[in-house]
Amino acid sequence: MMIGQTFQFPVEITLIEWIQQMLLNAPSIVTILSLLTELGDAAVAAVFIGFLYFGYDKKSAICLAIQSLASMSFNGIIKNLVMRRRPYFDNEGIECLKAVDDSYDIYDIAGQGFSFPSGHATNSGSLVASLYLLFRDRKILTCGGMLVFLVCLTRIALGVHYPSDILAGLLLGIFTSILVYYLLDHYDKKKIYLILLLAGLPGFYFCHSNDFYSSYGLLIGFTMGDLFEDRFVGFESTQNFFRIVLRLMGGIAIFTIVAGGLKLPFSVIFLETDAFLPHLYRCFRYGLACFIVIGIYPYLFRYDIFKLNDRK
């Protein structure tokens, strides 16, 4: 029996079914929606923030990352408190057109996560709000707002979220970004990091889905990595596109190798079990991989391999 609970407004079911009925004879549109929905994925935000961090503007990237990771962690906590099942779980007229995680069964709570609030809406709303707070450019609100709207629409059309999930996710992302921005602007970041990490600890007592443990692990790894890099490394930003791409590709490779390599000693059954130790280990894997990429990996930037394009 699936855990969780169902609460929905009739108009939400009608809207989702109506949209999906229009998509039944348009598989190409479903493909496009499946691609567009990835714009709200945490991995896309990570690549964008990584580009800023490793090259263009390290300080702004740190603020963006903390705002995004805090939003993601709080999203996971709320999801596991509310425990709302996804629309297709309890409505035969709604189909899951794209799973949240293709490596899990579509009815696996640990892999697919709960529905309320929407993680994609939280991610995209947080990122756009954070960018506007940092750069104060109305073009960010215009262009970013359009992208957020498209991402949110895809989540409803694909059958994985109710409209109310989307609204709650947007509000959470925007509110968290404003709060974290204010705190980082007025108080010592070490204290803010500690507060954010302590705020996420209760999640270990009741969270069942992987999204919380992944995001909280990343939050631990990033905050600790930032403090370590600031104290012992202190790499400089660069506007050299070649060097930025090289740094970013190296960071992605290292994260993938570390996070994936730490899975090898354990069986798939253990890693996918909804229990404290597998969840704790998932948090550790993501945290360590993020710490290495953010804190230790930048030490290599002083070597020639990252300065090839500067040679005459």
C-alpha positions in Angstrom: 0.0 0.0 0.0 1.3 3.4 -0.9 2.0 5.8 1.9 0.8 9.4 1.8 -2.5 11.1 1.5 -4.8 12.5 -1.1 -6.4 16.0 -1.0 -7.4 17.7 -4.2 -9.8 20.2 -5.7 -12.1 18.9 -8.4 -11.1 21.8 -10.7 -7.5 20.6 -10.5 -8.4 17.1 -11.7 -10.6 18.5 -14.5 -7.8 20.8 -15.7 -5.1 18.1 -15.8 -7.4 15.7 -17.5 -8.4 18.3 -20.1 -4.8 19.2 -20.9 -3.8 15.5 -21.2 -6.8 14.8 -23.4 -5.4 17.4 -25.9 -2.0 15.7 -25.7 -3.2 12.2 -26.5 -2.8 12.6 -30.2 0.3 14.8 -30.1 3.3 12.7 -29.0 5.6 15.3 -30.4 4.3 17.9 -28.0 4.7 15.5 -25.1 8.3 15.2 -26.1 8.8 18.9 -26.2 7.1 19.3 -22.8 9.4 16.6 -21.4 12.4 18.6 -22.6 11.1 21.9 -21.3 10.4 20.5 -17.9 14.1 19.8 -17.5 14.7 23.5 -17.3 13.4 23.4 -13.8 15.5 20.5 -12.7 18.1 21.0 -10.0 20.9 19.8 -12.3 20.2 22.6 -14.8 20.4 25.2 -11.9 23.6 23.5 -10.7 25.3 23.8 -14.1 24.3 27.5 -14.4 25.5 28.3 -10.8 28.7 26.3 -11.5 29.4 28.4 -14.5 29.2 31.5 -12.4 31.1 30.0 -9.5 34.1 28.7 -11.5 34.4 31.8 -13.6 32.2 34.8 -14.0 31.2 35.8 -10.4 32.1 33.5 -7.5 30.4 35.7 -4.8 27.1 35.9 -6.6 27.2 32.2 -7.4 27.7 31.4 -3.7 24.6 33.4 -2.8 22.6 31.8 -5.6 23.7 28.3 -4.5 22.8 28.8 -0.8 19.4 30.2 -1.8 18.6 27.4 -4.1 19.9 24.6 -1.8 18.0 26.0 1.1 14.8 26.1 -1.0 15.3 22.6 -2.1 15.9 21.3 1.4 12.8 23.0 2.8 10.9 21.7 -0.1 11.8 18.2 0.8 10.9 18.7 4.4 7.4 20.1 3.6 6.8 17.4 1.1 7.4 14.7 3.7 5.3 16.6 6.3 2.3 17.0 4.0 2.8 13.6 2.2 0.6 14.4 -0.7 0.5 11.8 -3.4 1.0 12.7 -7.0 -2.1 13.2 -9.2 -1.7 10.0 -11.2 -1.5 7.9 -8.0 -5.2 8.3 -7.3 -6.9 9.4 -10.5 -7.3 6.9 -13.3 -8.0 9.7 -15.8 -4.5 11.2 -15.2 -1.4 9.6 -16.7 2.2 10.0 -15.7 3.8 11.1 -19.0 7.3 11.6 -17.5 8.5 10.2 -14.2 10.5 12.3 -11.8 13.2 9.6 -11.7 13.1 7.1 -14.5 15.3 4.6 -12.5 12.4 4.0 -10.1 8.9 2.7 -10.5 6.4 5.5 -11.0 4.6 4.6 -7.8 7.8 4.4 -5.7 7.5 7.2 -3.2 11.2 7.2 -2.3 12.2 7.6 -5.9 9.4 9.9 -7.2 8.9 11.9 -4.1 5.7 13.5 -2.9 3.7 16.1 -4.8 3.3 19.1 -2.5 5.0 21.5 -3.1 6.5 21.2 -6.6 10.3 20.9 -6.6 10.6 22.2 -10.1 8.5 25.3 -9.3 10.6 25.8 -6.2 13.8 25.5 -8.1 12.9 27.8 -11.0 11.1 30.3 -8.8 14.0 30.5 -6.4 16.6 30.9 -9.1 14.8 33.7 -10.9 14.1 35.5 -7.6 17.7 35.1 -6.5 19.0 36.4 -9.9 16.8 39.5 -9.7 17.8 40.2 -6.1 21.5 40.1 -7.1 21.4 42.0 -10.4 18.2 44.1 -10.2 17.5 43.7 -13.9 13.9 43.7 -15.0 14.8 41.6 -18.0 15.5 38.8 -15.6 12.0 39.0 -14.3 10.5 39.1 -17.8 12.6 36.3 -19.4 12.8 34.3 -16.2 9.1 34.6 -15.5 8.3 33.2 -19.0 10.6 30.2 -18.4 9.1 29.6 -15.0 5.6 29.7 -16.4 6.6 27.1 -19.1 8.2 24.8 -16.5 5.2 25.0 -14.2 2.8 24.3 -17.1 4.8 21.2 -18.1 4.6 19.8 -14.6 0.8 20.0 -14.7 0.5 18.7 -18.3 2.8 15.7 -17.6 0.5 14.6 -14.7 3.0 14.9 -11.9 1.7 17.9 -10.0 -1.5 19.6 -9.1 -1.8 23.4 -9.8 -1.8 24.0 -6.1 1.6 22.2 -5.8 2.9 24.6 -8.4 1.7 27.7 -6.6 3.1 26.5 -3.2 6.4 25.7 -4.8 6.7 29.1 -6.4 5.9 30.9 -3.1 8.4 28.7 -1.2 11.2 29.3 -3.7 10.6 33.1 -3.8 10.2 33.5 0.0 13.2 31.4 0.8 15.4 33.3 -1.7 14.4 36.7 -0.2 14.9 35.4 3.4 18.4 33.9 2.7 19.4 37.0 0.6 18.5 39.3 3.5 20.3 37.1 6.1 23.5 36.8 4.0 23.5 40.5 3.4 23.2 41.4 7.1 24.9 38.7 9.1 28.0 36.6 9.1 27.6 33.7 6.6 29.0 31.1 9.1 26.1 31.8 11.4 23.6 31.6 8.5 25.1 28.3 7.3 24.8 26.9 10.8 21.1 28.0 11.1 20.2 26.5 7.7 21.9 23.2 8.5 20.2 23.0 11.9 16.9 23.8 10.3 17.2 20.8 8.1 18.2 18.2 10.7 14.6 17.3 11.7 14.1 15.9 8.2 16.1 12.8 9.2 13.3 11.8 11.6 10.4 11.7 9.1 11.6 12.2 5.5 11.1 9.2 3.2 12.0 10.6 -0.2 15.4 10.8 -1.8 15.0 14.5 -2.8 15.4 15.7 0.8 18.6 13.7 1.5 20.2 14.7 -1.8 19.5 18.4 -1.4 20.4 18.5 2.3 23.6 16.6 1.6 24.4 19.2 -1.2 23.7 22.0 1.3 26.1 20.5 3.8 28.8 19.9 1.2 28.5 23.4 -0.4 28.5 25.3 2.9 31.5 23.4 4.2 33.2 23.5 0.9 32.7 27.3 0.6 34.2 27.9 4.1 37.2 25.6 3.3 37.8 27.2 -0.1 37.6 30.7 1.4 40.1 29.8 4.1 42.6 27.6 2.3 42.3 28.1 -1.5 40.9 31.4 -2.5 40.7 30.9 -6.2 40.1 33.9 -8.5 37.2 34.4 -10.9 37.9 34.6 -14.6 36.0 35.9 -17.6 37.9 33.6 -20.0 35.2 31.4 -21.5 37.6 28.5 -22.3 38.8 28.3 -18.7 35.3 28.5 -17.3 34.1 25.6 -19.4 37.2 23.6 -18.5 36.7 24.2 -14.8 33.0 23.4 -15.1 33.5 20.2 -17.0 36.1 19.1 -14.5 33.7 19.8 -11.6 30.9 17.8 -13.2 33.2 14.9 -13.8 34.5 14.8 -10.3 31.1 15.1 -8.7 29.8 12.3 -10.9 32.8 10.0 -10.2 32.7 10.6 -6.4 28.9 10.4 -6.0 28.6 7.4 -8.3 31.7 5.7 -7.1 30.6 5.7 -3.5 27.5 3.6 -4.6 29.7 0.7 -5.7 30.4 -1.0 -2.4 26.7 -1.4 -1.7 23.9 -3.3 -3.3 21.1 -1.6 -5.2 18.7 -3.1 -2.6 20.4 -1.3 0.2 20.7 2.0 -1.6 17.0 2.0 -2.5 15.7 0.9 0.8 13.5 3.4 2.7 15.5 3.3 5.9 17.7 5.6 8.0 21.1 4.2 7.0 20.6 4.3 3.2 19.2 7.8 3.5 22.1 8.9 5.7 24.6 7.4 3.2 22.9 9.2 0.3 23.2 12.4 2.2 26.9 11.6 2.8 27.6 10.8 -0.8 26.2 14.0 -2.2 27.7 16.1 0.6 31.2 14.7 0.1 31.1 15.0 -3.7 29.9 18.6 -3.4 32.6 19.5 -0.8 35.3 18.1 -3.0 34.1 20.1 -6.0 33.5 23.3 -4.2 36.3 23.3 -1.6 39.2 21.1 -2.8 39.0 21.0 -6.6 39.5 24.8 -7.1 43.1 24.3 -5.8 43.9 22.8 -9.2 43.1 26.1 -10.9 46.5 27.4 -10.3 48.1 24.8 -12.6 48.8 25.2 -16.3 46.0 22.9 -17.5 43.5 25.6 -16.6 45.5 28.4 -18.2 46.1 26.9 -21.7 44.1 29.5 -23.4 46.1 32.3 -21.8 49.3 31.3 -23.6 50.4 33.3 -26.6 
